[in-house]
Amino acid sequence: MALARRLAAIMLTAALGACQGTFSASPEGIPVALESIDGAPAPIRTAFADELAAAATDRKVDLVAASAEARYRVRGYLSTATEDGKTKVAYVWDVFDSQKRRAKRLEGSSPVPAASISSLDKQALATLAQASMGEIADFLSAAKSEAPSAAEAPIQTAEIQPAETSDEDSQVAMQ
């Protein structure tokens, strides 16, 4: 019975792999810069950034240096919370487009075998990095399937037509 399940799983994986080009886009070719990770001490940030780089490679995400040109820039935030005696690390990723507008906010959490962010081990960081990069890759794949002109087009705003009032009433304070 176990052999039959394994064979079924292998066949399903092969079938889905063959369909991948048809049903899903790859995030490959979209440069993404990781700008910051807040909420964790420096050693954890460094180790987490290393795990994110490995997860990006696994998912074919083109992670570039923060100083490089990129279509998207990502800023991350980490925090911990304890509920019912179990610690969870929550993550938030703000993805900004090339015009510095937030394109997407991605968030999630994962239980970890640690009491605080400072005591996260390599395995916990790798798990968080895989989950985080999975969400980022999904967003990038969806963005890649959109027409490039629509994704890069500036935001259009409506023109304000002044009503027929006195000059004092139609003045607008600009900030």
C-alpha positions as CSV (number, residue, x, y, z in Angstrom):
1,M,0.0,0.0,0.0
2,A,2.9,2.4,0.9
3,L,4.5,1.6,-2.5
4,A,1.3,2.4,-4.3
5,R,1.1,5.8,-2.5
6,R,4.7,6.6,-3.4
7,L,4.1,5.7,-7.0
8,A,1.0,7.8,-7.1
9,A,2.8,10.8,-5.5
10,I,5.7,10.5,-8.0
11,M,3.3,10.3,-11.0
12,L,1.3,13.3,-9.7
13,T,4.5,15.3,-9.2
14,A,5.7,14.4,-12.7
15,A,2.3,15.4,-14.2
16,L,2.2,18.7,-12.3
17,G,5.8,19.4,-13.4
18,A,4.9,18.8,-17.0
19,C,2.0,21.3,-16.7
20,Q,4.0,24.0,-14.9
21,G,4.8,26.0,-18.0
22,T,1.1,26.0,-18.9
23,F,-0.5,26.9,-15.6
24,S,2.0,29.0,-13.7
25,A,4.5,31.7,-14.4
26,S,8.0,31.6,-13.0
27,P,9.3,34.5,-11.0
28,E,12.6,34.2,-12.8
29,G,13.8,37.4,-14.5
30,I,12.2,39.8,-12.1
31,P,15.0,41.4,-10.0
32,V,14.1,41.8,-6.3
33,A,16.2,43.7,-3.7
34,L,15.9,42.8,-0.1
35,E,16.3,46.1,1.6
36,S,15.8,45.4,5.3
37,I,14.6,43.0,8.0
38,D,13.5,44.7,11.2
39,G,12.5,43.2,14.5
40,A,15.5,40.9,15.0
41,P,19.0,41.3,16.4
42,A,21.8,41.6,13.9
43,P,23.1,38.0,14.0
44,I,19.5,36.7,13.4
45,R,19.0,39.2,10.6
46,T,22.2,38.0,8.9
47,A,21.4,34.3,9.3
48,F,17.8,34.9,8.1
49,A,19.0,36.8,5.1
50,D,21.3,33.9,4.2
51,E,18.4,31.5,4.5
52,L,16.2,33.8,2.3
53,A,18.9,33.8,-0.3
54,A,18.9,30.0,-0.3
55,A,15.1,29.9,-0.5
56,A,15.2,32.5,-3.4
57,T,17.5,30.2,-5.3
58,D,15.2,27.2,-4.7
59,R,12.3,29.2,-6.1
60,K,14.1,30.9,-9.0
61,V,13.7,34.4,-7.5
62,D,16.4,36.8,-8.7
63,L,17.5,38.3,-5.4
64,V,19.8,41.3,-6.0
65,A,21.8,43.6,-3.7
66,A,19.9,46.4,-2.1
67,S,21.9,48.9,-4.1
68,A,21.2,47.3,-7.4
69,E,18.4,48.2,-9.8
70,A,15.3,46.1,-9.1
71,R,11.7,45.9,-10.2
72,Y,10.6,45.3,-6.6
73,R,12.1,46.1,-3.3
74,V,11.2,44.1,-0.2
75,R,11.2,45.1,3.5
76,G,10.6,42.6,6.2
77,Y,9.5,42.7,9.8
78,L,9.7,39.9,12.3
79,S,8.0,39.6,15.7
80,T,7.3,36.8,18.2
81,A,4.2,36.1,20.3
82,T,3.4,33.4,22.8
83,E,-0.1,31.8,22.8
84,D,-1.0,28.8,24.9
85,G,2.6,28.3,25.8
86,K,3.7,28.1,22.2
87,T,5.9,30.7,20.5
88,K,5.2,31.9,17.0
89,V,7.2,34.1,14.8
90,A,5.1,36.4,12.6
91,Y,6.6,37.9,9.5
92,V,5.4,40.7,7.3
93,W,6.9,41.5,3.9
94,D,6.1,44.8,2.2
95,V,6.9,44.6,-1.5
96,F,7.4,48.0,-3.2
97,D,7.4,48.6,-7.0
98,S,10.0,50.7,-8.8
99,Q,8.0,53.9,-8.1
100,K,8.3,53.1,-4.4
101,R,4.6,52.3,-4.1
102,R,3.6,49.3,-2.0
103,A,2.6,46.7,-4.4
104,K,1.7,44.0,-1.9
105,R,1.8,43.1,1.8
106,L,2.5,39.5,2.6
107,E,2.2,38.1,6.1
108,G,2.2,34.9,8.0
109,S,3.4,33.1,11.1
110,S,5.0,29.9,12.0
111,P,5.4,28.1,15.3
112,V,9.0,27.9,16.5
113,P,10.8,25.9,19.1
114,A,12.3,29.1,20.7
115,A,11.2,31.5,23.5
116,S,12.3,34.6,21.6
117,I,13.5,35.9,18.2
118,S,17.1,36.0,19.6
119,S,17.1,32.2,20.2
120,L,15.9,31.1,16.7
121,D,18.0,28.2,15.3
122,K,19.0,27.6,11.8
123,Q,16.1,25.2,11.1
124,A,13.5,27.7,12.4
125,L,15.1,30.4,10.2
126,A,15.1,28.1,7.2
127,T,11.4,27.3,7.7
128,L,10.5,31.0,8.0
129,A,12.6,31.8,4.9
130,Q,11.0,29.0,2.8
131,A,7.5,30.2,3.8
132,S,8.4,33.8,3.2
133,M,10.1,33.3,-0.2
134,G,7.2,31.0,-1.3
135,E,4.8,33.9,-0.8
136,I,7.1,36.4,-2.5
137,A,7.7,34.0,-5.4
138,D,3.9,33.5,-5.8
139,F,3.4,37.3,-5.9
140,L,6.2,37.7,-8.5
141,S,4.8,35.0,-10.7
142,A,1.4,36.6,-10.7
143,A,3.0,40.0,-11.4
144,K,5.1,38.5,-14.3
145,S,1.9,37.2,-15.9
146,E,0.5,40.7,-16.0
147,A,1.3,42.9,-19.0
148,P,4.5,44.7,-18.3
149,S,3.1,48.0,-19.4
150,A,0.3,47.7,-16.8
151,A,2.6,46.8,-14.0
152,E,5.0,49.7,-14.7
153,A,2.4,52.3,-15.6
154,P,2.2,55.3,-13.3
155,I,-0.8,55.8,-11.2
156,Q,-3.4,57.9,-13.0
157,T,-5.3,60.5,-11.0
158,A,-8.4,62.4,-12.0
159,E,-8.2,66.1,-12.7
160,I,-10.0,68.3,-10.3
161,Q,-12.2,70.8,-12.1
162,P,-12.9,73.9,-10.0
163,A,-16.5,74.6,-9.3
164,E,-17.8,78.0,-10.2
165,T,-16.9,79.7,-6.9
166,S,-14.8,82.7,-5.9
167,D,-11.0,82.4,-6.2
168,E,-10.7,82.1,-2.4
169,D,-13.0,79.0,-2.3
170,S,-11.1,77.2,-5.2
171,Q,-7.7,77.5,-3.7
172,V,-6.2,74.1,-2.6
173,A,-3.4,73.9,-0.1
174,M,-0.6,71.7,-1.4
175,Q,1.5,69.7,1.1
